[in-house]
């Protein structure tokens, strides 16, 4: 009977040889040759002299990307297995904690006729938590620093602690800092942990903005701990509060609301956001955007209670739409102007509408189908004109109404439509211009009233 071939992935733990498990030590001792992902590990210096080992450190300098290094390591291990039935491969920490070669081996195993056995080791997590006196089960998020560095906004939550592993260089720390600064204040305290699990372990506190400064040292045993921001700063915190308000024993007013009863509030909050924008009042804008988000959260919670959709569906819908409608950012499409972007957007919408109605007879495309009927008239006119830009000459009313002799409702409507078109050509927001004119008019009236009283 043919003996099964296997690659045994052994965890060396985070520090000296004393942290290697008895099972792992026994397998290392039995190996003809130990294959090390890296010899830059505190335990290697304490291997018995009779042990035979070789490392893959030489591969790191041959490739520009870590992914290529890991693929090369896996290829070498599979090749080594062609001359023996067992290969012992040792990695830092735990083989399933931030170790990219383990899943690669498992993906190849079935197709190449070998087994993968994982021997647990102490991960970096335990000594880091011990050094910082934290419990990772208190909502701690564990993340690879390279993954976070590739994000424009952290997909982690500032409401919970964050532990970033493998922060191995200043350049990586700089990218991580820029991502975190989009969600945390500059002075937010962070802890740089080095060589956790060894006798030289340190945890240095510093403000986030100093993370990549020249006096900070990084190596392959560096991690970053980011405490939670001591305020509710994640959208899910808002959704949780709204769910509590509408739960049994919550607020009677919130529990009584429906999609229809909230319509007026949604419109009011939207206009309050516009008012803050018109006044360029950033503090007011911050507050009013929160009030508008509350409306989104209420509608989402009501829909979830009624079994229509949930928060995840709302987020997934808009994220998918943004990616789908920006092929020049997330795909291979090339654009040279804003006009091309808008044209592609409309074409993609047409294709989406056709795909959402399979089996129906083709109908004439309505460019205004997505324009809300409840938009204020000037704003609606601006959207109509933008969407009908290639049909304006034929669709606009005759210019005789620009200076009407008698102000009939029809003449006034055509006159206003022409004004909105001229505003578009001059890149003026007609709705905002009218609101500002209303504001100036109100100020003048107030001044006259004040003057009369005096």
C-alpha positions as CSV (number, residue, x, y, z in Angstrom):
1,X,0.0,0.0,0.0
2,X,1.4,3.4,-1.1
3,X,2.2,5.7,1.8
4,X,0.5,9.0,1.7
5,X,2.6,12.1,1.1
6,X,2.2,15.1,3.3
7,X,3.5,18.5,4.1
8,X,3.4,19.3,7.8
9,X,3.2,23.0,8.5
10,X,4.6,23.6,12.0
11,X,4.0,26.8,14.0
12,X,7.2,28.0,15.8
13,X,5.3,30.5,18.0
14,X,6.1,34.2,18.4
15,X,9.4,34.0,20.3
16,X,12.1,31.8,21.8
17,X,12.2,28.0,21.5
18,X,10.5,27.7,24.9
19,X,7.2,28.8,23.3
20,X,7.2,25.9,20.8
21,X,4.6,23.3,21.7
22,X,5.8,19.8,22.6
23,X,4.0,18.3,19.5
24,X,5.7,20.8,17.2
25,X,9.1,20.2,18.8
26,X,8.8,16.4,18.4
27,X,8.0,16.8,14.7
28,X,10.9,19.2,14.1
29,X,13.2,16.7,15.9
30,X,12.1,13.8,13.6
31,X,12.5,15.7,10.3
32,X,15.4,14.9,8.0
33,X,15.4,18.5,6.9
34,X,13.3,21.4,8.3
35,X,12.2,23.9,5.7
36,X,12.0,27.4,7.3
37,X,9.9,30.2,5.7
38,X,12.5,32.5,7.4
39,X,15.4,32.0,9.7
40,X,14.8,35.4,11.1
41,X,13.0,34.0,14.1
42,X,14.1,33.9,17.7
43,X,13.6,30.1,18.1
44,X,16.0,29.2,15.3
45,X,19.1,30.2,17.3
46,X,18.1,27.6,19.9
47,X,17.7,24.6,17.5
48,X,20.0,21.7,18.5
49,X,23.2,21.5,16.4
50,X,22.2,18.1,15.0
51,X,19.1,19.4,13.3
52,X,19.3,20.0,9.6
53,X,17.4,23.0,8.2
54,X,17.3,25.4,5.3
55,X,15.4,28.7,4.8
56,X,13.7,30.4,2.0
57,X,15.1,33.9,2.9
58,X,17.0,34.0,-0.4
59,X,13.7,34.1,-2.3
60,X,12.6,37.5,-0.7
61,X,15.2,39.4,-2.7
62,X,14.3,37.9,-6.0
63,X,10.7,39.2,-6.3
64,X,9.0,42.6,-6.1
65,X,5.8,41.3,-4.4
66,X,5.3,39.1,-1.4
67,X,2.7,37.1,-3.3
68,X,5.3,36.0,-5.8
69,X,7.6,35.0,-2.9
70,X,4.9,32.9,-1.3
71,X,4.2,31.2,-4.6
72,X,7.9,30.4,-5.0
73,X,8.1,28.9,-1.5
74,X,5.1,26.7,-2.1
75,X,6.6,25.5,-5.4
76,X,9.8,24.6,-3.7
77,X,8.0,22.6,-1.0
78,X,6.0,20.7,-3.6
79,X,9.2,19.9,-5.4
80,X,10.8,18.7,-2.2
81,X,7.9,16.4,-1.6
82,X,8.6,14.6,-4.9
83,X,11.6,12.8,-3.3
84,X,10.1,12.0,0.1
85,X,6.8,11.2,1.8
86,X,6.9,14.0,4.4
87,X,8.2,17.6,4.3
88,X,8.3,19.5,7.5
89,X,7.8,23.2,7.0
90,X,8.1,25.7,9.9
91,X,6.6,29.1,10.0
92,X,6.5,31.9,12.6
93,X,3.6,32.0,15.0
94,X,0.6,30.0,14.2
95,X,0.3,28.5,10.6
96,X,-3.2,29.9,10.2
97,X,-2.6,33.4,11.7
98,X,-1.4,35.7,9.0
99,X,0.5,32.9,7.1
100,X,-0.1,33.2,3.4
101,X,1.6,30.0,2.4
102,X,-0.6,27.7,4.4
103,X,-3.8,28.2,2.3
104,X,-1.8,28.1,-0.9
105,X,-0.5,24.7,0.0
106,X,-4.0,23.5,0.9
107,X,-5.3,24.7,-2.5
108,X,-2.7,22.7,-4.3
109,X,-2.9,19.6,-2.1
110,X,-5.8,17.7,-3.8
111,X,-4.7,18.4,-7.3
112,X,-1.1,17.3,-6.6
113,X,-1.9,14.2,-4.5
114,X,-0.7,15.1,-1.1
115,X,-2.0,16.0,2.4
116,X,-1.4,19.1,4.5
117,X,-1.2,18.8,8.2
118,X,-1.2,21.9,10.4
119,X,0.5,21.8,13.8
120,X,-0.7,24.7,16.0
121,X,1.7,27.2,17.5
122,X,1.3,30.1,19.8
123,X,0.4,33.1,17.6
124,X,1.6,36.7,18.0
125,X,-1.8,37.5,19.4
126,X,-1.3,36.1,22.9
127,X,2.0,37.8,23.8
128,X,0.8,41.1,22.3
129,X,-2.4,41.0,24.4
130,X,-0.4,40.0,27.4
131,X,2.0,42.9,26.9
132,X,-0.9,45.5,26.4
133,X,-3.1,43.9,29.2
134,X,-6.0,43.6,26.8
135,X,-8.5,40.8,26.1
136,X,-9.0,40.3,22.3
137,X,-12.5,39.0,22.9
138,X,-13.6,42.5,23.9
139,X,-14.4,43.3,20.3
140,X,-10.8,43.5,19.1
141,X,-10.4,43.4,15.3
142,X,-7.3,41.6,14.0
143,X,-6.1,42.7,10.6
144,X,-3.1,42.4,8.3
145,X,-1.3,45.8,8.0
146,X,-0.8,45.4,4.2
147,X,-4.6,44.9,3.7
148,X,-5.4,48.1,5.6
149,X,-2.7,50.0,3.7
150,X,-4.4,49.2,0.5
151,X,-7.7,50.8,1.6
152,X,-8.7,54.4,1.1
153,X,-11.0,54.3,4.1
154,X,-10.6,51.6,6.8
155,X,-13.2,48.9,6.5
156,X,-12.6,48.2,10.2
157,X,-14.7,50.0,12.8
158,X,-13.3,52.8,15.0
159,X,-15.8,51.8,17.7
160,X,-13.7,48.7,18.5
161,X,-10.0,48.1,19.1
162,X,-7.8,47.2,16.1
163,X,-4.7,45.1,16.1
164,X,-2.6,45.3,12.9
165,X,0.0,42.5,12.3
166,X,3.2,42.5,10.2
167,X,3.8,46.2,10.1
168,X,7.3,45.5,8.9
169,X,8.5,48.9,7.4
170,X,8.2,52.6,7.6
171,X,6.8,52.8,4.1
172,X,4.0,50.4,5.1
173,X,3.4,52.4,8.3
174,X,3.0,55.6,6.3
175,X,0.3,54.0,4.1
176,X,-1.4,52.6,7.2
177,X,-1.3,56.0,8.8
178,X,-3.0,57.7,5.9
179,X,-5.8,55.2,5.8
180,X,-6.4,55.5,9.5
181,X,-6.4,59.3,9.5
182,X,-9.5,59.2,7.3
183,X,-11.4,57.7,10.3
184,X,-9.4,58.8,13.4
185,X,-8.2,62.2,14.7
186,X,-4.5,62.9,14.3
187,X,-3.8,62.8,18.0
188,X,-5.5,59.4,18.5
189,X,-3.1,57.3,20.7
190,X,-1.7,54.1,19.1
191,X,0.7,51.5,20.5
192,X,3.6,50.2,18.5
193,X,4.5,46.7,19.7
194,X,7.8,45.2,18.9
195,X,9.2,41.6,19.4
196,X,6.2,40.5,21.5
197,X,6.9,37.1,23.0
198,X,10.7,37.7,23.4
199,X,12.6,39.2,26.3
200,X,13.0,42.4,24.3
201,X,9.3,43.1,23.9
202,X,8.3,46.7,24.0
203,X,5.0,48.7,23.6
204,X,5.5,52.4,22.7
205,X,2.6,54.8,22.9
206,X,2.5,57.7,20.3
207,X,-0.1,59.8,18.5
208,X,-1.3,58.4,15.2
209,X,0.3,61.2,13.1
210,X,3.8,60.3,14.3
211,X,3.5,56.6,13.3
212,X,5.9,56.9,10.4
213,X,8.3,59.5,11.9
214,X,12.1,58.8,11.7
215,X,12.5,58.0,15.4
216,X,10.1,55.0,15.1
217,X,11.7,51.6,14.4
218,X,10.0,48.7,12.5
219,X,10.9,45.1,11.8
220,X,9.2,41.8,10.9
221,X,8.0,41.4,14.5
222,X,6.2,44.8,14.7
223,X,2.5,45.1,15.3
224,X,0.2,48.1,15.9
225,X,-2.6,48.4,18.4
226,X,-5.2,51.1,17.8
227,X,-7.6,51.6,20.8
228,X,-11.2,52.3,20.0
229,X,-12.2,55.9,19.5
230,X,-14.1,56.7,22.7
231,X,-17.2,57.8,20.9
232,X,-19.8,56.2,18.6
233,X,-18.1,56.8,15.3
234,X,-19.4,53.9,13.1
235,X,-22.6,53.9,11.1
236,X,-23.6,50.5,12.7
237,X,-23.7,52.3,16.1
238,X,-26.4,54.5,14.8
239,X,-28.4,51.6,13.4
240,X,-28.1,49.8,16.7
241,X,-29.5,52.8,18.6
242,X,-32.4,53.1,16.1
243,X,-33.1,49.4,16.4
244,X,-33.2,49.8,20.2
245,X,-35.6,52.8,19.9
246,X,-38.0,50.7,17.8
247,X,-37.7,47.5,19.9
248,X,-40.2,46.5,22.5
249,X,-39.8,48.9,25.4
250,X,-38.2,51.5,23.2
251,X,-39.6,55.0,22.3
252,X,-43.3,55.2,21.5
253,X,-42.8,57.8,18.8
254,X,-40.1,55.9,17.0
255,X,-42.1,52.7,17.2
256,X,-45.1,54.4,15.7
257,X,-43.3,55.6,12.6
258,X,-43.8,54.1,9.1
259,X,-42.2,54.7,5.7
260,X,-45.1,57.1,4.8
261,X,-45.1,58.9,8.1
262,X,-41.4,59.8,7.8
263,X,-41.7,61.4,4.3
264,X,-42.1,64.9,5.6
265,X,-39.1,64.5,8.0
266,X,-36.9,63.2,5.2
267,X,-37.7,66.2,3.1
268,X,-37.2,68.6,5.9
269,X,-33.9,67.1,6.9
270,X,-32.7,67.2,3.3
271,X,-33.5,70.9,3.1
272,X,-31.7,71.6,6.3
273,X,-28.6,70.0,4.9
274,X,-29.0,72.3,1.8
275,X,-29.4,75.3,4.1
276,X,-26.2,74.5,6.0
277,X,-24.4,74.2,2.6
278,X,-25.8,77.5,1.5
279,X,-24.5,79.1,4.7
280,X,-21.2,77.3,4.4
281,X,-21.6,76.4,8.1
282,X,-19.6,73.2,8.6
283,X,-20.7,72.7,12.2
284,X,-24.3,72.9,11.1
285,X,-23.6,70.6,8.2
286,X,-22.1,68.0,10.5
287,X,-25.2,68.0,12.6
288,X,-27.7,68.1,9.7
289,X,-25.9,65.2,7.9
290,X,-26.4,63.2,11.1
291,X,-30.1,64.0,11.1
292,X,-30.3,62.9,7.5
293,X,-28.5,59.7,8.3
294,X,-31.1,59.1,11.1
295,X,-33.8,59.1,8.4
296,X,-31.8,56.5,6.4
297,X,-31.4,54.4,9.5
298,X,-35.1,54.6,10.4
299,X,-36.3,53.5,6.9
300,X,-33.7,50.7,6.9
301,X,-34.9,49.4,10.3
302,X,-38.5,49.6,9.3
303,X,-37.8,47.6,6.1
304,X,-35.8,45.0,8.1
305,X,-38.7,44.6,10.6
306,X,-41.1,44.1,7.7
307,X,-38.8,41.6,6.0
308,X,-38.2,43.7,2.9
309,X,-34.4,44.4,3.1
310,X,-31.7,44.9,5.7
311,X,-28.8,47.4,6.1
312,X,-26.4,45.0,4.3
313,X,-28.7,45.0,1.3
314,X,-28.7,48.8,1.2
315,X,-24.9,49.1,1.5
316,X,-24.4,46.2,-1.0
317,X,-26.7,47.8,-3.5
318,X,-25.0,51.2,-3.6
319,X,-21.5,49.8,-3.5
320,X,-22.2,47.5,-6.4
321,X,-23.8,50.3,-8.3
322,X,-20.9,52.6,-7.8
323,X,-18.4,50.0,-8.9
324,X,-20.5,48.9,-11.9
325,X,-21.0,52.5,-13.1
326,X,-17.3,53.5,-12.8
327,X,-15.6,51.1,-15.1
328,X,-13.0,53.7,-15.8
329,X,-12.0,53.4,-12.1
330,X,-12.7,49.8,-11.3
331,X,-12.4,48.3,-14.8
332,X,-10.5,48.7,-18.1
333,X,-12.5,51.5,-19.7
334,X,-10.6,54.7,-20.6
335,X,-12.3,58.1,-20.5
336,X,-10.9,61.6,-21.4
337,X,-13.6,63.9,-20.1
338,X,-16.5,64.4,-17.6
339,X,-18.8,64.2,-20.6
340,X,-17.6,60.7,-21.4
341,X,-18.1,59.7,-17.8
342,X,-21.7,60.9,-17.9
343,X,-22.4,59.3,-21.2
344,X,-21.1,55.9,-20.0
345,X,-23.2,56.3,-16.8
346,X,-26.4,56.7,-18.8
347,X,-25.6,53.8,-21.2
348,X,-24.9,51.6,-18.2
349,X,-28.2,52.6,-16.7
350,X,-30.0,51.7,-19.9
351,X,-28.4,48.3,-19.9
352,X,-29.3,47.8,-16.2
353,X,-32.9,48.7,-16.9
354,X,-33.1,46.3,-19.8
355,X,-31.5,43.5,-17.8
356,X,-33.9,44.1,-14.9
357,X,-37.0,43.5,-17.1
358,X,-36.2,40.2,-19.0
359,X,-38.9,39.0,-21.4
360,X,-40.6,42.3,-21.8
361,X,-41.0,43.9,-25.2
362,X,-38.5,46.6,-25.9
363,X,-39.9,50.0,-25.2
364,X,-38.7,53.5,-25.9
365,X,-36.1,54.5,-23.3
366,X,-37.4,57.2,-21.0
367,X,-34.4,59.4,-19.9
368,X,-36.5,60.9,-17.1
369,X,-37.7,57.6,-15.5
370,X,-35.3,58.0,-12.5
371,X,-36.1,61.8,-11.9
372,X,-38.2,62.1,-8.7
373,X,-41.6,63.8,-9.4
374,X,-41.3,65.5,-6.0
375,X,-38.2,67.5,-6.9
376,X,-38.7,71.3,-6.6
377,X,-39.6,72.6,-10.1
378,X,-36.3,74.5,-10.8
379,X,-34.2,71.5,-9.7
380,X,-36.4,69.1,-11.7
381,X,-36.0,71.4,-14.8
382,X,-32.2,71.4,-14.4
383,X,-32.2,67.6,-14.2
384,X,-34.5,67.3,-17.2
385,X,-32.3,69.6,-19.3
386,X,-29.2,67.8,-18.4
387,X,-30.6,64.4,-19.3
388,X,-32.0,65.7,-22.6
389,X,-28.9,67.6,-23.6
390,X,-28.8,66.1,-27.1
391,X,-32.4,66.9,-27.8
392,X,-32.6,70.5,-26.4
393,X,-33.0,72.3,-29.7
394,X,-36.1,70.3,-30.6
395,X,-37.6,70.1,-27.1
396,X,-37.2,73.6,-25.7
397,X,-40.1,76.0,-26.0
398,X,-39.8,78.7,-28.7
399,X,-37.7,81.7,-27.8
400,X,-40.7,84.1,-28.2
401,X,-41.5,83.3,-24.5
402,X,-38.2,84.8,-23.3
403,X,-39.9,88.2,-23.2
404,X,-43.6,87.5,-22.9
405,X,-46.1,90.3,-23.6
406,X,-48.7,88.8,-21.3
407,X,-47.7,86.6,-18.3
408,X,-49.8,83.6,-18.8
409,X,-49.0,80.4,-16.8
410,X,-47.7,78.8,-20.0
411,X,-45.6,81.8,-21.0
412,X,-44.2,82.0,-17.4
413,X,-43.3,78.3,-17.4
414,X,-41.5,78.5,-20.7
415,X,-39.7,81.6,-19.6
416,X,-38.4,79.9,-16.4
417,X,-37.3,76.8,-18.4
418,X,-35.2,79.0,-20.7
419,X,-33.7,80.7,-17.6
420,X,-32.8,77.3,-16.2
421,X,-31.1,76.3,-19.5
422,X,-29.1,79.5,-19.6
423,X,-28.1,78.9,-16.0
424,X,-26.9,75.4,-17.0
425,X,-24.8,76.9,-19.8
426,X,-23.2,79.4,-17.4
427,X,-22.7,76.5,-14.8
428,X,-25.0,78.2,-12.3
429,X,-27.2,76.1,-10.0
430,X,-30.7,77.7,-10.5
431,X,-32.2,76.2,-7.4
432,X,-29.4,77.4,-5.2
433,X,-29.4,80.8,-6.9
434,X,-33.1,81.2,-6.2
435,X,-32.6,80.1,-2.5
436,X,-29.8,82.7,-2.1
437,X,-32.0,85.4,-3.8
438,X,-34.8,84.5,-1.4
439,X,-32.3,84.8,1.5
440,X,-31.1,88.2,0.3
441,X,-34.7,89.3,-0.1
442,X,-35.6,88.1,3.4
443,X,-32.6,90.0,4.8
444,X,-33.7,93.2,3.1
445,X,-37.3,92.8,4.4
446,X,-36.0,92.2,7.9
447,X,-33.8,95.2,7.7
448,X,-36.7,97.4,6.6
449,X,-38.9,96.0,9.4
450,X,-36.2,96.7,11.9
451,X,-35.7,100.2,10.6
452,X,-39.4,101.0,10.7
453,X,-39.7,99.8,14.3
454,X,-36.7,102.0,15.3
